[in-house]
Every structure is written in structure tokens, then in C-alpha cells.
């Protein structure tokens, strides 16, 4: 099934069930008012929501418009982000003249981010200045139910109840001096945007297997396809291993969002899911970085599609807004997506 949150003016919005082709929706207040409420009582709510989803596919419902949606979880109890695609880590470190520590091959890299404010898929990316180095990062996220402390990787996968996409916005020129302090991210990681809908694992068969989502992540910048790497390839740690890592010394609460990190393949031909990777590839190949970071008015689109070209989660489609600069251009129609 597919679930979304309608922006109704409240902090947590209104939970709706969305049909498979993302054209119709139905509010379900008799089951749960919000997605977090459903996650808190998932064993009871999931079959009831599934019944609504099955019925919605055969009836009218209401029109579904991603522009009316908040993030599926506008605020979450926990947001953890990993860096499971080690090609990305290796490239960025080599461009700075460093090496990837051998421990990264066996021990996942993960940080705890701010979870009090997630953007909807159509909300603008705002920053105070282009000089901050505004970047996108296209990732997969999983959402868990209650996860016990010390869970093993295989059992951890049973706790994945929903999947989605995230644009993990990063301010590159803020991140580096922050990390140099040795205490992690704060100002360099503003609000991230979630896909319009979250999807249950069964709905993603046969792409969801072995703890990985085997589809291409497609990223457009100003209607130009800049990347379509395969998410199921070159992922060092599957989501079960990432969840087990996070739950090694504590339990995880229902509604925990866990990200894969920027999707990255070694091949230059498949492009990139963030601009800093394009820049470090240029540095390593040509000796200089040419790709600029995001500018006011730039349009970013992130999507994952099935073999027929249908969007699995709805598209993240955002424009960059820098207050005090020129007006935003009018939005153009979305380009046709290639299947991959």
C-alpha cells in the first residue's frame, strides 16, 4: 500500500491512503489521524489500512495531488543517515588527498540528524545565500516499527514497514568547517525533503530484496538528467545491517527514519546523485572542479520508477529559493522519465 500526509494546517497533517498509480486518495481518520499514530499501533492499523488501499484501487476516492502533501512524516522521533555507498565516500576522500579507513568496509558510518522538520516533496529549498554551497543528495529511506535493542540484521529487515525517498539537502561550505570541529553536523544539514508517498515493502516486489531496493535513482537538475545509478548495486551494507548497527546499544522507536546515504556507482556513465560527487570526479579526472552548487531558481527532481516508467513514490520536485535574489522562474512541465 501507499500512504501520504495531506497538509491540513496542523503540525502532523492528515493521513491518507493513495492508490497504486498515485491518482486517487482517501482519508482514514477512523483508523489513524496521522502516519505517526498508525506507526505507533502498526500491528492493528496496517491490515485496516491495507483494506482501504485494496478498496481504493476499485473505487473513486478523491484526486491525489502531491502539491497538497506535507512530508509523510512532517516531524519524526528519529532521523538516522548512513553512508552505505562507499564509492561516494572513497571519491570524496581521495579528492581531498585522503584515504578511506579500512574499518568503513565492516562498520557502517552513520549520524543522527535533526528530525523535527521535514519538507514536503514540493516545498522549496531555502538558504540565506548561494555561498553556502547548497547541494542535493538523493537517497532511499526506510521507516521502522519498534526495533528491539541488539536485533540481528536478518530480523531487523522484518521491522521495515515503509520505504521512500529523501533529498538530504546539504550546505557544503558549512559542513566542512563543522566536521573539522570533530562533533558532527548541525548547521550544514538543513531540513530534508521526503517523497510524497511512503510504500510498504510488499508493494515494491520484486525490486525490494535482500535489504536493498534494486532500481535506478533518477536525478534531474533543470530538466537535465544528471544521474541514474542503480540503488541495489555497490551498497556495502543492506538496510537490515544498518538498522542492526543503529540498534546495537538501544532500541529504536516506531517511526524511525533511516537513510541509505547518497546513492553512488563507480561508473562515470551513470552520473551522480549529488553535486559534490560531480565536483570530486572532475577534480580527480581533470584537476579542477567545474560543476557549481545549486543556485536560486534551480529545479531539482528526484524519482524512482518501475519498469513501465511509473513513479514508485511520487517525485520530489523542488526549486531553490534564496530570499532577496531574483524572482523564481515559472515552473516548467516535468520531463519524460526514462525507465531504468
C-alpha positions as CSV (number, residue, x, y, z in Angstrom):
1,X,0.0,0.0,0.0
2,X,0.9,3.6,-0.4
3,X,0.5,6.3,2.3
4,X,0.8,10.1,2.3
5,X,0.1,13.0,4.5
6,X,-2.2,15.8,3.4
7,X,-1.2,19.3,4.5
8,X,-4.3,20.4,6.5
9,X,-2.7,23.2,8.5
10,X,-1.8,21.1,11.5
11,X,1.7,20.1,12.6
12,X,1.4,16.4,11.5
13,X,-1.2,16.7,8.7
14,X,-3.8,14.1,7.8
15,X,-3.0,10.5,6.9
16,X,-4.4,9.4,3.5
17,X,-4.2,6.1,1.6
18,X,-3.1,6.6,-2.0
19,X,-3.8,4.2,-4.9
20,X,-1.1,2.4,-6.8
21,X,-0.9,4.9,-9.8
22,X,-0.9,7.9,-7.4
23,X,-4.1,9.4,-8.8
24,X,-6.6,8.9,-6.0
25,X,-6.6,9.1,-2.2
26,X,-8.8,8.6,0.8
27,X,-8.5,9.9,4.3
28,X,-8.7,7.3,7.1
29,X,-9.4,9.1,10.4
30,X,-11.4,6.1,11.7
31,X,-8.1,4.2,11.6
32,X,-5.4,6.8,12.4
33,X,-5.4,10.6,12.1
34,X,-1.7,10.8,11.3
35,X,1.0,8.5,10.0
36,X,2.8,8.5,13.3
37,X,-0.4,7.3,15.0
38,X,-0.6,4.4,12.6
39,X,3.1,3.5,13.2
40,X,2.6,3.6,16.9
41,X,-0.1,0.9,16.6
42,X,1.1,-0.7,13.3
43,X,0.0,-4.2,14.1
44,X,-3.6,-3.1,14.4
45,X,-3.6,-0.3,11.8
46,X,-1.7,-2.0,8.9
47,X,-4.3,-4.5,8.0
48,X,-7.1,-1.9,8.2
49,X,-5.1,0.5,6.0
50,X,-4.4,-2.3,3.6
51,X,-8.1,-3.0,3.3
52,X,-8.7,0.7,2.5
53,X,-6.0,0.5,-0.1
54,X,-7.4,-2.5,-1.8
55,X,-10.8,-0.9,-1.9
56,X,-9.5,2.4,-3.2
57,X,-8.0,0.7,-6.3
58,X,-11.5,-0.3,-7.3
59,X,-13.4,2.9,-6.4
60,X,-13.1,6.7,-6.9
61,X,-11.7,8.3,-3.8
62,X,-10.5,11.9,-4.1
63,X,-7.9,13.3,-6.6
64,X,-4.3,13.0,-5.3
65,X,-2.1,16.0,-5.8
66,X,1.5,15.8,-4.4
67,X,1.5,19.6,-4.2
68,X,-1.1,19.4,-1.4
69,X,1.1,17.0,0.6
70,X,3.3,17.6,3.5
71,X,6.2,15.1,4.1
72,X,4.6,11.7,5.0
73,X,6.2,12.3,8.5
74,X,6.4,16.1,8.8
75,X,8.3,15.5,12.0
76,X,9.8,12.3,13.3
77,X,11.1,10.9,16.5
78,X,14.3,9.9,14.9
79,X,16.3,10.5,11.6
80,X,19.4,8.5,11.1
81,X,21.5,8.7,8.0
82,X,24.2,6.3,6.9
83,X,26.8,6.3,4.1
84,X,26.3,2.8,2.7
85,X,27.6,3.5,-0.8
86,X,31.3,3.5,-0.2
87,X,32.2,4.6,-3.7
88,X,30.9,8.1,-2.7
89,X,33.0,8.1,0.5
90,X,36.1,6.9,-1.4
91,X,35.8,9.6,-4.1
92,X,35.3,12.5,-1.7
93,X,38.2,11.4,0.5
94,X,40.6,10.9,-2.4
95,X,39.7,14.3,-3.8
96,X,40.9,15.8,-0.5
97,X,44.1,13.7,-0.7
98,X,43.0,11.2,1.9
99,X,42.1,7.5,2.1
100,X,39.0,5.6,3.2
101,X,39.7,3.8,6.5
102,X,39.6,0.0,6.2
103,X,37.0,-0.1,9.1
104,X,34.5,1.5,6.8
105,X,34.2,-1.8,5.0
106,X,32.9,-3.6,8.1
107,X,31.5,-0.9,10.4
108,X,28.8,1.4,8.9
109,X,29.2,5.2,9.1
110,X,26.0,6.8,10.5
111,X,24.9,10.0,12.1
112,X,21.8,11.3,13.9
113,X,20.2,14.2,12.1
114,X,17.5,16.8,13.0
115,X,14.1,15.2,12.6
116,X,11.8,18.0,13.8
117,X,11.2,19.5,10.4
118,X,10.9,17.5,7.1
119,X,9.9,19.3,3.9
120,X,7.2,18.1,1.6
121,X,8.2,17.0,-1.9
122,X,7.1,20.3,-3.5
123,X,8.5,22.7,-0.9
124,X,11.3,25.0,-2.0
125,X,14.9,24.5,-0.9
126,X,15.6,27.7,1.0
127,X,19.0,29.1,2.0
128,X,20.3,32.5,3.0
129,X,23.0,32.7,0.4
130,X,24.3,30.7,-2.6
131,X,27.7,31.0,-1.0
132,X,26.7,28.3,1.5
133,X,27.2,25.7,-1.2
134,X,23.7,24.3,-1.5
135,X,23.6,20.7,-2.6
136,X,21.1,17.9,-3.1
137,X,21.5,14.3,-2.0
138,X,19.2,11.6,-3.4
139,X,18.8,8.7,-1.1
140,X,16.4,5.9,-0.1
141,X,14.8,5.8,3.4
142,X,13.2,3.0,5.3
143,X,10.8,3.6,8.2
144,X,10.6,1.1,11.1
145,X,8.2,0.0,13.7
146,X,9.6,-0.6,17.2
147,X,13.0,-2.2,16.9
148,X,14.4,-4.1,19.9
149,X,18.0,-3.5,21.2
150,X,20.5,-5.9,19.8
151,X,18.5,-7.1,16.9
152,X,20.3,-9.1,14.3
153,X,20.4,-7.9,10.6
154,X,18.1,-10.6,9.3
155,X,15.4,-9.9,11.9
156,X,16.0,-6.2,11.5
157,X,14.6,-6.4,8.0
158,X,11.3,-7.6,9.4
159,X,11.0,-4.2,11.1
160,X,11.0,-2.2,7.9
161,X,7.4,-1.2,7.4
162,X,7.7,1.6,4.8
163,X,10.2,2.9,2.2
164,X,10.5,6.2,0.5
165,X,13.0,8.7,-1.0
166,X,14.7,11.7,0.6
167,X,16.5,14.8,-0.7
168,X,19.1,15.2,2.1
169,X,19.9,18.8,1.5
170,X,23.5,19.7,2.5
171,X,25.3,23.1,2.7
172,X,28.7,22.0,1.6
173,X,30.6,25.2,2.6
174,X,29.2,24.9,6.1
175,X,29.7,21.1,6.6
176,X,33.5,21.0,6.2
177,X,34.3,23.5,9.0
178,X,31.6,21.9,11.1
179,X,33.1,18.5,10.7
180,X,36.6,19.9,11.4
181,X,35.4,20.6,15.0
182,X,35.0,16.9,15.5
183,X,31.4,16.9,16.8
184,X,29.3,16.3,13.7
185,X,26.7,18.0,11.6
186,X,24.3,20.8,12.7
187,X,24.0,23.9,10.6
188,X,25.3,22.2,7.5
189,X,22.2,19.9,7.4
190,X,19.0,22.0,7.0
191,X,15.6,20.4,6.5
192,X,15.4,17.4,4.1
193,X,12.5,16.7,1.7
194,X,10.7,13.4,1.7
195,X,8.9,11.8,-1.3
196,X,5.1,12.4,-1.5
197,X,4.3,8.8,-0.5
198,X,5.8,6.0,1.6
199,X,5.3,2.5,0.3
200,X,5.1,-0.9,2.1
201,X,7.8,-3.4,1.1
202,X,5.3,-5.9,-0.5
203,X,4.2,-3.2,-2.9
204,X,7.8,-2.9,-4.2
205,X,8.3,-6.6,-5.2
206,X,10.4,-7.7,-7.0
207,X,12.6,-4.7,-6.6
208,X,12.9,-4.9,-2.8
209,X,15.0,-7.9,-1.9
210,X,17.9,-8.8,0.4
211,X,17.5,-5.5,2.2
212,X,18.2,-3.4,-0.9
213,X,15.9,-1.6,-3.5
214,X,17.0,-2.7,-6.9
215,X,16.0,0.3,-9.1
216,X,17.8,3.3,-10.6
217,X,17.6,6.5,-8.7
218,X,17.0,9.3,-11.2
219,X,18.0,12.9,-10.6
220,X,17.3,15.9,-12.8
221,X,18.8,19.4,-12.5
222,X,16.9,22.0,-14.5
223,X,15.3,19.2,-16.6
224,X,18.7,17.6,-17.4
225,X,19.2,14.1,-16.2
226,X,22.4,14.1,-14.2
227,X,22.3,10.7,-12.6
228,X,20.6,7.3,-12.7
229,X,22.8,5.0,-10.6
230,X,21.5,1.6,-9.5
231,X,20.5,1.6,-5.9
232,X,20.8,-2.1,-5.5
233,X,24.4,-2.2,-6.6
234,X,27.6,-1.2,-4.7
235,X,25.7,-0.8,-1.5
236,X,28.1,-2.1,1.1
237,X,25.6,-2.5,3.9
238,X,21.9,-3.5,3.4
239,X,19.2,-1.9,5.4
240,X,19.0,-4.8,7.9
241,X,22.7,-4.3,8.7
242,X,22.1,-0.6,9.0
243,X,19.2,-1.0,11.4
244,X,21.1,-3.5,13.5
245,X,24.0,-1.1,13.7
246,X,21.7,1.7,14.9
247,X,20.1,-0.7,17.5
248,X,23.3,-2.2,18.8
249,X,23.0,-0.4,22.2
250,X,19.4,0.9,22.3
251,X,16.0,0.2,20.9
252,X,14.6,2.3,18.1
253,X,11.1,3.8,18.3
254,X,8.3,3.3,15.8
255,X,8.6,5.9,13.0
256,X,12.4,5.9,13.0
257,X,13.6,7.1,9.5
258,X,16.9,5.6,8.3
259,X,18.6,6.8,5.2
260,X,21.0,4.9,2.8
261,X,23.3,7.8,2.1
262,X,23.9,9.2,-1.3
263,X,23.5,6.5,-4.0
264,X,26.7,6.1,-6.0
265,X,28.1,3.7,-8.6
266,X,31.7,3.6,-9.6
267,X,30.9,4.1,-13.3
268,X,31.0,7.7,-14.6
269,X,28.4,6.8,-17.2
270,X,25.5,6.6,-14.7
271,X,26.1,10.1,-13.3
272,X,25.6,11.3,-9.8
273,X,23.0,11.8,-7.0
274,X,24.7,14.9,-5.6
275,X,26.7,17.8,-7.0
276,X,29.7,17.3,-4.7
277,X,30.3,13.9,-6.3
278,X,30.3,15.5,-9.8
279,X,32.8,18.0,-8.5
280,X,35.2,15.5,-7.0
281,X,35.0,13.3,-10.1
282,X,36.1,16.4,-12.0
283,X,38.9,17.1,-9.6
284,X,40.2,13.5,-9.8
285,X,39.9,13.4,-13.6
286,X,40.8,16.9,-14.7
287,X,42.4,18.5,-11.7
288,X,39.7,21.1,-11.2
289,X,36.1,21.3,-10.1
290,X,33.7,23.0,-12.6
291,X,30.2,22.0,-11.5
292,X,28.6,24.7,-9.4
293,X,26.4,24.1,-6.4
294,X,22.7,25.0,-6.6
295,X,21.7,28.5,-7.5
296,X,18.5,30.5,-6.9
297,X,15.8,29.2,-9.2
298,X,17.4,25.8,-10.0
299,X,15.0,23.0,-10.1
300,X,15.8,19.6,-8.6
301,X,13.8,16.4,-9.3
302,X,14.4,13.0,-7.7
303,X,12.4,9.9,-8.7
304,X,12.5,6.1,-8.8
305,X,10.3,4.3,-11.4
306,X,9.2,0.8,-12.2
307,X,9.8,-0.9,-15.5
308,X,6.8,0.7,-17.1
309,X,8.0,4.2,-16.1
310,X,5.5,4.7,-13.3
311,X,6.7,6.6,-10.3
312,X,7.0,4.4,-7.2
313,X,7.0,7.1,-4.5
314,X,5.9,10.2,-6.4
315,X,8.6,12.7,-7.4
316,X,10.5,15.1,-5.2
317,X,10.3,18.3,-7.3
318,X,11.8,21.4,-5.7
319,X,13.1,24.8,-6.6
320,X,15.9,26.6,-4.8
321,X,14.9,29.9,-3.1
322,X,17.4,32.4,-1.9
323,X,15.5,35.3,-0.3
324,X,16.5,38.7,-1.7
325,X,17.6,37.5,-5.1
326,X,15.8,37.5,-8.4
327,X,12.3,36.0,-8.6
328,X,11.8,32.3,-9.2
329,X,11.2,31.4,-12.8
330,X,7.8,29.8,-13.7
331,X,7.9,26.0,-13.2
332,X,8.1,24.1,-16.5
333,X,6.4,20.8,-17.2
334,X,8.2,17.7,-15.9
335,X,10.4,15.9,-18.5
336,X,9.5,12.4,-19.5
337,X,11.4,9.9,-17.4
338,X,13.5,7.1,-19.0
339,X,13.0,3.7,-17.5
340,X,15.9,2.0,-15.8
